[in-house]
Amino acid sequence: MAEIPGPLAEFIVGELRRGRDAARMTQEAFGKVAGFSASHVSAVENGTRALTMDFVRGGDRALRTGGVYERLVRRFGAPEWFQPWLEAEQSAIQLRIFQPNLIPGLLQTADYARAVLRLDPRLTDDELEQRVASRIERQAILLREPVPQLIAVIDESVVRRVGEAYQKIMIEQLVHLLACAERPNISVHILPLDLVLHAGLSGPFSLAGLPEGTWVGDLESQLGGNVVHRQAQLDILFERWESVRSEALSRRQSLDLIKEVVKPWI
């Protein structure tokens, strides 16, 4: 189960086993409610079979936990390198996101997220759905109180990439993006296509401002990400942020451009 760190998987398996014992359920009785054979339950408990989200959900169902173990996986099952950023994102009062390739994850629809994540051939269907659910769950921070202020700068090519194969998904995504951008705490800015050279060409990055006044940065790459805390590194990211933000269209101009792209399709 690639996206659940070993210690977390071991913890959940141990807790499910202890819960089964406390309920005086045999492996067969547990499996009957959870939807697995007794031999499958035994293999998971003995560590010879990988823990899956289906098994976690089944365990929640069998032990009537109200979904607590599934929520644990979604909250803490991200790769280790991503955990510091998730913690910063969850408590942030300000978010700055530059994304030259995709709609930012906090503004994605489930279908768009699924299409993007499906590009990783290593993911099983179960792992794919787990990632989609986790990404959508992260978006709850945009509705909590106090709501964080989110400013996103997105390259124009991202919103104009409406290919025939993903036309429906992309149009629904752009409509959702417009709805998000109309919220008072969210501002979306488009970086024009005719801007050939700009400070964001090195790749996407994000900044999270925390309540105590400190900032955390996140740099994305093909191999994952790099969370930065050092002030010298943050200063560079802020310089690049100010550069791409100053080159982008205004909030109203950006909304008008997205509406222009969507108009022929709705």
C-alpha positions in Angstrom: 0.0 0.0 0.0 2.4 2.6 -1.3 0.7 5.7 0.0 0.4 4.6 3.6 3.6 4.8 5.6 4.6 1.5 7.1 4.2 2.6 10.8 0.7 3.9 10.1 -0.3 0.7 8.3 1.1 -1.4 11.2 -0.8 0.8 13.7 -4.1 0.4 11.9 -3.8 -3.3 11.5 -2.9 -3.6 15.2 -5.8 -1.5 16.2 -8.3 -3.5 14.0 -7.0 -6.7 15.5 -7.3 -5.4 19.0 -10.8 -4.1 18.2 -11.8 -7.5 16.8 -10.5 -9.3 19.9 -12.3 -6.8 22.2 -15.5 -7.5 20.3 -14.8 -11.3 20.7 -15.1 -11.7 16.9 -13.4 -14.5 15.1 -11.5 -13.7 11.9 -14.3 -15.4 10.0 -17.0 -13.3 11.8 -15.0 -10.1 11.3 -14.4 -10.9 7.6 -18.1 -11.7 7.0 -19.1 -8.2 8.0 -15.9 -6.5 6.5 -16.4 -8.4 3.2 -13.3 -10.6 3.3 -12.5 -14.3 3.9 -11.1 -15.4 7.2 -7.8 -16.3 5.4 -7.6 -12.8 4.0 -8.1 -11.3 7.5 -5.4 -13.6 8.9 -3.0 -12.6 6.1 -3.5 -8.9 6.8 -3.1 -9.3 10.5 0.1 -11.4 10.1 1.6 -8.8 7.6 1.8 -11.2 4.7 -0.9 -9.3 2.7 -1.0 -5.6 2.2 -3.5 -3.4 3.9 -5.9 -1.8 1.4 -8.5 1.0 1.7 -11.2 -1.6 1.1 -10.0 -3.5 4.1 -9.8 -0.4 6.2 -13.4 0.5 5.3 -14.5 -3.0 6.0 -12.8 -2.9 9.4 -14.6 0.3 10.2 -17.8 -1.3 9.2 -17.2 -4.5 11.2 -16.2 -2.6 14.3 -18.7 0.2 13.9 -16.1 2.9 14.3 -17.9 5.5 12.3 -15.1 5.6 9.7 -12.3 6.6 12.1 -9.6 4.4 10.5 -10.4 5.6 7.0 -10.1 9.1 8.2 -6.8 8.3 9.8 -5.5 7.0 6.5 -6.7 10.0 4.6 -5.2 12.4 7.1 -1.8 10.7 7.8 -1.4 8.4 4.8 0.4 10.8 2.6 4.1 10.3 1.8 6.4 11.4 4.5 7.8 14.3 2.5 4.3 15.8 2.1 3.3 15.7 5.8 5.0 18.9 6.8 3.3 20.8 4.0 -0.1 19.2 4.8 0.3 20.4 8.4 1.2 23.9 7.2 -1.7 24.0 4.8 -4.2 22.9 7.4 -3.3 25.8 9.7 -2.5 28.4 7.1 -4.2 31.8 7.2 -2.6 32.8 3.8 -1.8 30.6 0.8 0.1 31.6 -2.3 0.2 29.1 -5.2 1.9 29.3 -8.5 1.0 26.5 -10.9 2.1 26.5 -14.6 0.9 23.0 -15.5 -2.3 22.1 -13.7 -5.3 23.5 -11.8 -4.1 23.7 -8.2 -5.1 20.8 -6.1 -7.2 22.9 -3.6 -9.3 24.1 -6.6 -9.7 20.8 -8.4 -12.9 18.8 -9.0 -12.8 15.1 -8.2 -13.0 14.1 -11.9 -10.1 16.4 -12.8 -8.0 15.1 -9.9 -8.8 11.5 -10.9 -7.8 12.2 -14.5 -4.5 13.8 -13.4 -3.6 11.1 -10.8 -4.5 8.3 -13.3 -1.4 9.3 -15.2 0.7 7.5 -12.6 0.7 3.9 -13.9 1.9 2.5 -10.5 -1.4 3.4 -8.7 -4.0 0.7 -8.2 -7.6 1.7 -8.5 -7.9 1.6 -4.7 -4.9 3.8 -4.3 -6.2 6.2 -7.0 -9.5 6.7 -5.2 -7.7 7.1 -1.9 -5.6 9.9 -3.4 -8.7 11.6 -5.0 -10.6 11.4 -1.7 -7.6 12.9 0.2 -7.2 15.7 -2.2 -10.9 16.7 -2.1 -10.9 16.4 1.7 -8.0 18.9 1.9 -10.3 21.5 0.3 -12.3 21.7 3.5 -9.8 24.3 4.7 -11.3 26.8 2.3 -14.6 26.6 4.1 -13.5 26.6 7.7 -13.4 29.6 10.1 -11.4 31.7 9.9 -11.1 31.1 6.1 -7.5 31.4 4.7 -6.9 33.9 1.9 -5.8 31.9 -1.2 -4.2 33.6 -4.2 -3.4 31.4 -7.2 -1.5 32.3 -10.3 -2.1 29.8 -13.1 -0.6 29.8 -16.6 -3.1 30.5 -19.4 -2.2 27.3 -21.1 -3.7 25.3 -18.2 -7.2 26.8 -18.7 -7.0 26.5 -22.5 -6.1 22.9 -22.5 -9.6 21.6 -23.4 -8.8 18.5 -25.5 -11.6 16.4 -26.9 -10.8 13.3 -24.8 -11.2 15.3 -21.5 -13.6 18.0 -22.7 -16.4 17.3 -20.3 -14.0 17.0 -17.3 -12.2 20.2 -18.2 -15.3 22.3 -18.8 -16.7 21.2 -15.4 -13.3 22.0 -13.9 -13.3 25.5 -15.3 -16.9 26.1 -14.2 -15.8 25.0 -10.7 -12.7 27.2 -10.9 -14.9 30.2 -11.7 -17.2 29.4 -8.7 -14.2 29.2 -6.4 -12.7 32.4 -7.8 -15.9 34.3 -7.0 -15.5 33.6 -3.3 -14.2 36.6 -1.3 -11.2 34.6 0.1 -10.0 33.2 -3.2 -8.3 35.1 -6.0 -7.3 33.5 -9.3 -4.9 35.2 -11.7 -3.9 34.1 -15.2 -0.4 34.4 -16.5 -0.8 35.3 -20.2 0.5 33.0 -22.9 2.3 35.9 -24.6 4.6 36.2 -21.6 7.4 34.0 -23.0 9.9 34.4 -20.2 9.0 34.8 -16.5 10.3 33.9 -13.1 8.1 30.8 -12.7 9.6 28.8 -15.5 11.6 26.7 -13.0 8.4 25.1 -11.8 5.4 25.2 -9.5 5.6 26.3 -5.8 3.4 27.2 -2.9 3.7 29.3 0.2 1.7 29.0 3.4 1.5 31.8 6.0 0.9 30.5 9.5 -1.0 32.3 12.3 2.2 33.0 14.3 3.6 35.0 11.3 6.0 32.4 9.9 5.9 31.0 6.3 6.5 27.5 4.8 7.2 26.8 1.2 6.7 23.8 -1.0 8.5 23.0 -4.3 7.0 20.3 -6.6 9.0 18.0 -8.8 8.6 14.8 -10.7 9.9 12.8 -7.7 7.6 14.5 -5.1 8.2 17.7 -3.3 10.5 19.7 -1.0 9.2 21.6 2.0 11.3 24.6 2.9 11.6 26.6 6.1 14.9 28.4 5.8 14.4 32.2 5.4 17.0 32.5 2.6 15.0 29.9 0.5 11.7 31.6 1.4 13.0 35.0 0.4 13.8 33.5 -3.1 10.3 32.1 -3.4 8.7 35.4 -2.3 10.8 37.2 -5.0 9.5 34.8 -7.6 6.0 35.0 -6.3 6.0 38.8 -6.6 7.4 38.6 -10.1 4.8 36.1 -11.5 1.9 37.8 -9.6 2.9 41.2 -11.0 3.0 39.8 -14.6 -0.4 38.1 -14.2 -3.8 39.5 -15.3 -6.0 41.2 -12.7 -8.6 39.1 -10.9 -11.5 40.4 -13.1 -9.5 40.1 -16.3 -8.6 36.5 -15.3 -12.3 35.6 -14.6 -13.3 37.1 -18.0 -10.6 35.0 -19.7 -11.8 31.8 -18.1 -15.4 32.6 -19.0 -14.3 33.3 -22.6 -12.8 29.8 -22.8 -15.8 28.1 -21.3 -18.5 30.0 -23.3 -18.4 28.0 -26.5 -18.9 24.7 -24.6 -21.9 25.6 -22.4 
